Amino acid sequence: MGAVPGTITTDQQPPMTLPLRHFVVGIGFLCGGVLLGVGLAVDAVPGLGSLAHVHLLLAGWVCITIMGAMTQFVPVWSGTTLHSRRLASLQLTLVGLGLIGFVAGFLRNSLAWLVPFGGVMLVGFWTFVYNIGRTMAPLESYDVTERHFLLALGFFVVLTALGVLLAVDFTNPLFDGGSFARPGVVAAHATLAVFGAVLTTVYGALYQLGTMFTQTELHGADEYLRPVEEVGHPIGVVLLAAGRLVESGPVARVGAVLVVGAAVAFSVVLARKLSEMQVPRTPMHTRYAVVAAALAGWSLLTLPPWVRDPTAPAHLFGSPDAVHLLLLGTIGFVVFGTLYHIVPFTIWVHRYSDRLGFEDVPMIDDLYDDRIAAIDATLLCGGTLLLVVAESIRLPPFVRLTGGVLVSLGVVAFGVNMALVVRTHSPHSLGHILLGTLHPNTEPASVDSTAMRK
């Protein structure tokens, strides 16, 4: 892979530490979520551990990574300037602190904590939505990626509002005897989170990344499949969430069919791009191949139960036998694969891009360790496969535990690889990345060529 694709204009990107701070914090929440998951498997987690686990992984890892990725790449892809760097830094602080308090409330069964910390998280997410929305506002038209991102921002607004209402309902019932029952609100909140905010972002990003880093274009069947996803998915998400909210099976069923149809269409598009790839395979491409297969498998397994009863609690994320295919095989592997590019890319541009042509510099894919990447891929794929099989044929609990341990070790290997990239190549120390101007030494750990010229 070349250093920087020719279609990317890096002059518009924010300071390196801003997106990296999001990614580092997100990986920290991932490690916490995986550790909590292992604790749940051995029944060693107090309080509402399962809710804490889900929020650490989805709100903490996935959503904070999305916030960092949009902060980095919306200005780059759209050729505009980030509306406010201060707001981008503030959003992470608010979401991070709010989530820590939120998770602590679940683990301690201190449900009164959920409201103030949930409110802090809501302000953080809405700050993110406002900042990215203002960043994209000057654009005269929107491409397929930008349209998906705008839809995802709307889903973020609604799902976080529902989340705060659910937090209030724990201690001051809002949904008992009213127009909406709590189970329906919970289902709508989860639907908007996973299929609305997260999966819509995933589709939008992969339209850009899947073509850019395979050196391919949408053509032929892709041109017919893309509208199936781009129109069907958001409409399907809204109908599925609304049907679950009001407990209307027919409405939810229409939405479910549209969501599954969109997933099948997108998995075919992604698989076609990977099969037509014109560049050497990297860890990002390997993980995207897992995504295409997992998304197609999830779709095939999910359609029958969703057609039968899309409002059943057991079918919240699709077939009970395919939950890990969606959450880990699809969403998780998208984030793993994307971070294998954007963390080295972000550092490479700031550390080495100005030296290109004047001296020998590493390429983006030289910044991480290929051997560790192969190890984490093997562990993550093996662990995911065990979890999926254990769900499907009801294997003994130790098989599921083994799968969880393999995934945990894969996460550790992935985290080590990313940490080595930052430590070895970043012009800033990890402490400076996390604390920014609050760090006692605000100077970079090493000075790159741009800083030297200035």
C-alpha positions as CSV (number, residue, x, y, z in Angstrom):
1,M,0.0,0.0,0.0
2,G,1.2,3.5,-0.8
3,A,1.9,6.0,1.9
4,V,-1.1,8.2,1.3
5,P,-3.8,7.4,-1.4
6,G,-3.8,10.0,-4.1
7,T,-7.5,10.9,-3.5
8,I,-6.8,12.0,0.2
9,T,-6.0,15.6,1.1
10,T,-4.4,15.5,4.5
11,D,-4.0,19.3,4.8
12,Q,-7.5,19.4,6.4
13,Q,-7.0,16.9,9.1
14,P,-7.0,17.8,12.9
15,P,-3.9,17.5,15.1
16,M,-2.6,14.0,15.4
17,T,-3.3,13.7,19.1
18,L,-7.0,14.4,18.8
19,P,-8.2,11.3,16.9
20,L,-5.4,9.1,18.5
21,R,-6.7,10.1,22.0
22,H,-10.1,8.7,21.0
23,F,-8.6,5.5,19.7
24,V,-6.4,4.9,22.8
25,V,-9.4,5.6,25.1
26,G,-11.6,3.3,23.0
27,I,-9.1,0.5,23.2
28,G,-8.9,1.0,26.9
29,F,-12.7,0.5,27.2
30,L,-12.4,-2.6,24.9
31,C,-9.9,-4.2,27.3
32,G,-12.2,-3.3,30.2
33,G,-15.2,-4.8,28.4
34,V,-13.4,-8.0,27.5
35,L,-12.2,-8.4,31.1
36,L,-15.7,-7.9,32.3
37,G,-17.0,-10.5,29.8
38,V,-14.6,-13.1,31.1
39,G,-15.8,-12.2,34.6
40,L,-19.4,-12.7,33.5
41,A,-18.5,-16.1,32.1
42,V,-17.2,-17.3,35.5
43,D,-20.0,-15.5,37.4
44,A,-17.6,-13.2,39.1
45,V,-19.2,-9.8,38.3
46,P,-21.5,-8.0,40.7
47,G,-24.5,-5.9,40.0
48,L,-25.9,-5.5,36.5
49,G,-22.7,-6.8,34.9
50,S,-24.2,-7.6,31.6
51,L,-25.4,-4.1,31.0
52,A,-22.0,-2.7,32.1
53,H,-20.4,-5.1,29.6
54,V,-22.5,-4.1,26.7
55,H,-22.0,-0.4,27.3
56,L,-18.3,-0.7,27.7
57,L,-18.0,-2.4,24.3
58,L,-20.6,-0.5,22.3
59,A,-20.6,3.0,23.9
60,G,-17.0,2.8,25.1
61,W,-15.0,1.0,22.3
62,V,-17.1,1.2,19.2
63,C,-18.8,4.6,19.5
64,I,-15.7,6.4,20.8
65,T,-13.7,4.9,17.9
66,I,-16.4,6.1,15.6
67,M,-16.1,9.6,17.1
68,G,-12.4,9.6,16.6
69,A,-12.6,8.3,13.1
70,M,-15.2,10.9,12.0
71,T,-13.1,13.6,13.7
72,Q,-10.1,12.5,11.6
73,F,-11.6,11.6,8.3
74,V,-14.7,13.7,7.7
75,P,-12.4,16.8,7.2
76,V,-10.0,14.7,5.1
77,W,-12.6,13.0,2.9
78,S,-14.8,16.0,2.5
79,G,-12.1,18.6,2.0
80,T,-13.4,20.8,4.8
81,T,-12.1,22.0,8.2
82,L,-13.2,20.5,11.5
83,H,-15.6,23.0,13.0
84,S,-14.0,23.0,16.5
85,R,-11.0,21.1,17.9
86,R,-12.0,22.2,21.4
87,L,-15.4,20.6,21.1
88,A,-13.8,17.4,19.6
89,S,-11.6,17.2,22.7
90,L,-14.5,18.0,25.0
91,Q,-16.7,15.3,23.5
92,L,-14.3,12.6,24.5
93,T,-13.9,13.9,28.0
94,L,-17.6,14.0,28.6
95,V,-18.4,10.6,27.0
96,G,-15.4,8.9,28.8
97,L,-16.2,10.3,32.2
98,G,-19.9,9.7,31.8
99,L,-19.4,6.1,30.8
100,I,-17.1,5.3,33.7
101,G,-19.7,6.6,36.1
102,F,-22.5,4.8,34.2
103,V,-20.7,1.5,34.3
104,A,-19.8,2.0,38.0
105,G,-23.5,2.6,38.7
106,F,-24.4,-0.8,37.0
107,L,-21.7,-2.7,38.9
108,R,-22.5,-1.2,42.3
109,N,-26.3,-1.4,41.7
110,S,-26.3,2.4,42.4
111,L,-29.0,3.1,39.8
112,A,-29.4,6.7,41.0
113,W,-25.9,7.3,39.5
114,L,-27.2,6.5,36.0
115,V,-29.1,9.7,35.5
116,P,-26.3,12.3,36.1
117,F,-23.6,10.2,34.4
118,G,-26.0,9.3,31.6
119,G,-26.7,13.0,31.2
120,V,-22.9,13.7,30.9
121,M,-22.6,11.0,28.2
122,L,-25.6,12.5,26.3
123,V,-24.0,16.0,26.3
124,G,-20.8,14.4,25.0
125,F,-22.4,12.5,22.2
126,W,-24.5,15.6,21.2
127,T,-21.4,17.7,21.2
128,F,-19.9,15.2,18.8
129,V,-23.0,15.3,16.6
130,Y,-23.0,19.1,16.6
131,N,-19.3,19.4,15.8
132,I,-19.4,16.9,12.9
133,G,-22.7,18.3,11.7
134,R,-21.3,21.8,11.6
135,T,-18.2,20.5,9.9
136,M,-20.3,19.0,7.1
137,A,-22.8,21.8,6.8
138,P,-20.8,23.9,4.2
139,L,-20.7,21.0,1.7
140,E,-22.8,21.7,-1.4
141,S,-23.5,18.0,-1.9
142,Y,-23.0,14.7,-0.1
143,D,-21.5,11.5,-1.4
144,V,-22.6,8.0,-0.2
145,T,-20.3,8.0,2.8
146,E,-21.3,11.5,3.9
147,R,-25.0,10.6,3.6
148,H,-24.5,7.6,5.8
149,F,-22.6,9.6,8.4
150,L,-25.4,12.3,8.5
151,L,-28.0,9.5,9.1
152,A,-25.8,8.0,11.8
153,L,-25.6,11.4,13.6
154,G,-29.4,11.5,13.7
155,F,-29.5,8.0,15.1
156,F,-27.0,9.0,17.8
157,V,-29.2,11.9,18.9
158,V,-32.3,9.8,19.3
159,L,-30.7,6.7,20.9
160,T,-28.9,8.8,23.6
161,A,-32.1,10.6,24.5
162,L,-33.8,7.2,24.9
163,G,-30.9,6.0,27.0
164,V,-31.2,8.9,29.4
165,L,-35.0,8.3,29.7
166,L,-34.3,4.6,30.5
167,A,-31.8,5.7,33.1
168,V,-34.4,7.9,34.7
169,D,-36.9,5.1,34.6
170,F,-34.8,2.9,36.8
171,T,-35.5,5.1,39.8
172,N,-38.5,7.2,38.7
173,P,-40.7,5.0,36.5
174,L,-41.7,6.7,33.2
175,F,-43.0,3.8,31.2
176,D,-45.2,1.9,33.6
177,G,-48.8,2.3,32.4
178,G,-47.9,4.9,29.8
179,S,-48.0,4.8,26.0
180,F,-44.8,2.9,25.9
181,A,-43.6,-0.1,28.0
182,R,-40.0,-0.3,29.2
183,P,-39.2,-3.4,27.2
184,G,-40.2,-1.7,24.0
185,V,-38.1,1.4,24.8
186,V,-35.1,-0.8,25.6
187,A,-35.5,-2.7,22.3
188,A,-35.9,0.6,20.3
189,H,-32.8,2.0,22.1
190,A,-30.7,-1.1,21.3
191,T,-31.9,-1.1,17.7
192,L,-31.0,2.5,17.0
193,A,-27.6,2.0,18.7
194,V,-26.5,-1.2,16.9
195,F,-28.3,-1.0,13.5
196,G,-28.8,2.7,13.4
197,A,-25.7,4.6,14.7
198,V,-23.1,1.8,14.4
199,L,-24.0,-0.2,11.4
200,T,-24.9,2.9,9.3
201,T,-21.5,4.3,10.1
202,V,-19.8,1.0,9.2
203,Y,-21.6,0.9,5.8
204,G,-20.7,4.5,5.1
205,A,-17.0,4.1,6.0
206,L,-16.6,0.9,4.1
207,Y,-18.0,2.4,0.9
208,Q,-15.0,4.7,1.1
209,L,-12.4,2.4,2.6
210,G,-13.4,-0.7,0.7
211,T,-12.9,0.9,-2.7
212,M,-10.0,3.2,-1.7
213,F,-7.8,0.5,-0.2
214,T,-8.6,-2.2,-2.7
215,Q,-8.0,0.2,-5.6
216,T,-11.4,-0.7,-7.1
217,E,-14.6,1.1,-8.0
218,L,-18.3,0.3,-7.7
219,H,-19.5,-1.1,-11.0
220,G,-21.8,-3.6,-12.5
221,A,-23.9,-5.3,-9.8
222,D,-22.6,-2.9,-7.2
223,E,-24.6,-0.1,-8.8
224,Y,-27.8,-2.1,-8.2
225,L,-26.9,-3.4,-4.8
226,R,-25.8,0.0,-3.3
227,P,-29.4,1.6,-3.5
228,V,-30.8,-1.5,-1.9
229,E,-28.6,-0.9,1.1
230,E,-28.6,2.9,1.1
231,V,-32.4,3.2,0.9
232,G,-33.5,0.0,2.6
233,H,-31.2,0.1,5.6
234,P,-32.2,3.5,7.2
235,I,-35.9,2.9,6.5
236,G,-35.6,-0.6,7.9
237,V,-33.9,0.6,11.0
238,V,-36.6,3.2,11.7
239,L,-39.4,0.8,11.1
240,L,-37.8,-2.0,13.2
241,A,-37.2,0.4,16.1
242,A,-40.7,1.9,15.8
243,G,-42.3,-1.5,15.6
244,R,-40.5,-2.7,18.7
245,L,-41.2,0.6,20.5
246,V,-45.0,0.2,20.1
247,E,-44.9,-3.6,20.0
248,S,-46.2,-3.8,16.4
249,G,-45.1,-7.0,14.8
250,P,-46.1,-6.1,11.2
251,V,-44.2,-2.8,11.3
252,A,-41.2,-4.4,12.9
253,R,-41.3,-7.3,10.4
254,V,-41.1,-4.9,7.4
255,G,-38.2,-3.1,9.0
256,A,-36.5,-6.4,9.8
257,V,-36.7,-7.6,6.2
258,L,-35.3,-4.3,4.9
259,V,-32.4,-4.4,7.4
260,V,-31.5,-8.0,6.4
261,G,-31.9,-7.3,2.7
262,A,-29.6,-4.3,3.0
263,A,-27.0,-6.4,4.9
264,V,-27.0,-9.1,2.2
265,A,-26.6,-6.4,-0.5
266,F,-23.7,-4.7,1.3
267,S,-21.9,-8.0,2.1
268,V,-21.9,-8.8,-1.6
269,V,-20.6,-5.4,-2.5
270,L,-17.8,-5.7,0.0
271,A,-16.9,-9.2,-1.0
272,R,-16.8,-8.1,-4.7
273,K,-14.3,-5.3,-3.8
274,L,-12.1,-7.7,-1.9
275,S,-12.1,-10.2,-4.8
276,E,-11.2,-7.5,-7.2
277,M,-8.4,-6.1,-5.0
278,Q,-5.4,-4.6,-6.9
279,V,-3.0,-4.2,-4.0
280,P,-1.2,-6.6,-1.6
281,R,-3.3,-8.0,1.2
282,T,-2.9,-6.3,4.6
283,P,-4.4,-7.0,8.1
284,M,-7.2,-4.5,7.2
285,H,-8.2,-6.6,4.1
286,T,-8.1,-9.8,6.1
287,R,-10.4,-8.5,8.7
288,Y,-12.8,-7.0,6.1
289,A,-13.0,-10.4,4.5
290,V,-14.2,-11.8,7.9
291,V,-16.7,-8.9,8.0
292,A,-18.2,-9.8,4.6
293,A,-18.6,-13.5,5.5
294,A,-19.9,-12.7,9.0
295,L,-22.5,-10.2,7.8
296,A,-23.8,-12.6,5.2
297,G,-24.0,-15.4,7.7
298,W,-25.8,-13.3,10.2
299,S,-28.3,-12.3,7.6
300,L,-29.1,-15.8,6.5
301,L,-29.5,-17.0,10.1
302,T,-31.5,-13.9,11.2
303,L,-34.1,-13.7,8.5
304,P,-36.3,-16.7,9.7
305,P,-36.6,-15.7,13.4
306,W,-37.1,-12.0,12.5
307,V,-39.9,-12.9,10.1
308,R,-41.5,-15.0,12.8
309,D,-41.2,-12.5,15.6
310,P,-39.0,-9.5,15.2
311,T,-40.1,-8.0,18.6
312,A,-39.1,-11.0,20.7
313,P,-36.4,-10.1,23.3
314,A,-34.4,-13.2,22.2
315,H,-34.3,-11.8,18.7
316,L,-33.1,-8.3,19.6
317,F,-29.8,-8.5,17.6
318,G,-31.1,-11.2,15.2
319,S,-31.0,-14.9,15.5
320,P,-29.8,-16.0,19.0
321,D,-27.3,-18.2,17.2
322,A,-25.8,-15.3,15.3
323,V,-25.3,-12.6,17.9
324,H,-21.5,-12.9,17.9
325,L,-21.5,-12.9,14.1
326,L,-23.0,-9.4,14.2
327,L,-21.4,-7.8,17.2
328,L,-17.9,-9.4,17.0
329,G,-17.6,-10.9,13.5
330,T,-19.1,-7.8,11.7
331,I,-18.8,-4.7,13.9
332,G,-15.8,-5.8,15.9
333,F,-13.7,-6.9,12.9
334,V,-14.6,-3.7,11.1
335,V,-13.1,-1.7,14.0
336,F,-10.1,-3.9,14.3
337,G,-9.4,-3.8,10.6
338,T,-9.9,0.0,10.3
339,L,-7.7,0.7,13.3
340,Y,-4.9,-1.3,11.6
341,H,-4.9,1.4,9.0
342,I,-6.0,4.7,10.6
343,V,-3.7,4.6,13.6
344,P,-0.5,4.0,11.5
345,F,-1.9,6.4,8.9
346,T,-2.5,9.2,11.3
347,I,1.0,8.8,12.8
348,W,2.7,8.4,9.4
349,V,1.3,11.6,8.0
350,H,2.5,13.6,10.9
351,R,5.8,11.9,11.4
352,Y,7.0,10.8,7.9
353,S,5.0,12.3,5.1
354,D,7.2,15.5,4.8
355,R,10.3,13.4,4.6
356,L,9.1,11.3,1.6
357,G,11.4,11.8,-1.4
358,F,14.2,13.2,0.8
359,E,15.1,10.2,2.8
360,D,14.1,6.6,3.3
361,V,10.9,6.4,5.3
362,P,8.7,3.5,6.3
363,M,5.3,3.0,4.6
364,I,2.1,2.9,6.6
365,D,2.0,-0.9,6.7
366,D,5.6,-1.0,8.0
367,L,4.6,0.7,11.3
368,Y,2.9,-2.3,12.9
369,D,4.3,-5.8,13.5
370,D,3.0,-8.3,10.9
371,R,3.7,-11.2,13.2
372,I,1.6,-9.8,16.1
373,A,-1.1,-8.9,13.5
374,A,-1.2,-12.6,12.4
375,I,-1.4,-13.8,16.0
376,D,-4.3,-11.5,16.9
377,A,-6.1,-12.4,13.7
378,T,-5.8,-16.1,14.5
379,L,-6.9,-15.7,18.1
380,L,-9.8,-13.4,17.2
381,C,-11.0,-15.6,14.4
382,G,-10.7,-18.8,16.4
383,G,-12.4,-17.3,19.5
384,T,-15.2,-15.9,17.4
385,L,-15.8,-19.2,15.6
386,L,-15.9,-21.0,19.0
387,L,-18.5,-18.5,20.3
388,V,-20.6,-18.8,17.2
389,V,-20.5,-22.6,17.3
390,A,-21.2,-22.7,21.0
391,E,-24.3,-20.5,20.4
392,S,-25.5,-22.6,17.5
393,I,-25.3,-26.1,18.9
394,R,-25.4,-25.5,22.6
395,L,-21.9,-26.8,23.5
396,P,-20.7,-27.1,27.2
397,P,-20.0,-23.8,28.9
398,F,-16.2,-24.4,28.9
399,V,-16.3,-24.1,25.0
400,R,-17.8,-20.7,25.3
401,L,-15.3,-19.7,28.0
402,T,-12.5,-20.9,25.8
403,G,-13.8,-18.8,22.9
404,G,-14.0,-15.8,25.2
405,V,-10.4,-16.4,26.4
406,L,-9.1,-16.6,22.8
407,V,-10.9,-13.3,21.9
408,S,-9.4,-11.7,25.0
409,L,-5.9,-12.8,24.1
410,G,-6.5,-11.5,20.6
411,V,-7.6,-8.2,22.0
412,V,-4.4,-8.0,24.1
413,A,-2.3,-8.8,21.1
414,F,-4.1,-6.2,19.0
415,G,-3.6,-3.6,21.8
416,V,0.1,-4.4,22.1
417,N,0.5,-3.9,18.4
418,M,-1.2,-0.5,18.4
419,A,0.7,0.5,21.5
420,L,4.0,-0.4,19.8
421,V,3.0,1.8,16.8
422,V,2.4,4.7,19.0
423,R,5.5,4.2,21.2
424,T,7.9,3.6,18.3
425,H,6.7,6.0,15.7
426,S,4.6,8.7,17.3
427,P,6.2,12.1,17.8
428,H,4.2,12.4,21.0
429,S,4.3,10.2,24.1
430,L,1.2,8.2,25.2
431,G,0.8,10.5,28.1
432,H,0.8,13.6,25.9
433,I,-1.7,11.9,23.5
434,L,-4.1,11.2,26.4
435,L,-3.7,14.5,28.3
436,G,-3.0,16.9,25.5
437,T,-2.2,20.4,26.9
438,L,-2.7,19.1,30.4
439,H,0.4,17.0,30.2
440,P,3.3,18.4,32.2
441,N,5.5,18.3,29.2
442,T,3.5,19.6,26.2
443,E,6.3,19.2,23.8
444,P,6.4,16.2,21.5
445,A,8.6,13.3,22.6
446,S,10.5,13.7,19.3
447,V,10.4,16.4,16.7
448,D,9.3,15.7,13.2
449,S,10.4,17.4,10.1
450,T,7.4,19.8,10.0
451,A,8.1,21.0,13.5
452,M,11.8,21.4,12.6
453,R,11.0,23.7,9.7
454,K,8.7,25.8,11.8
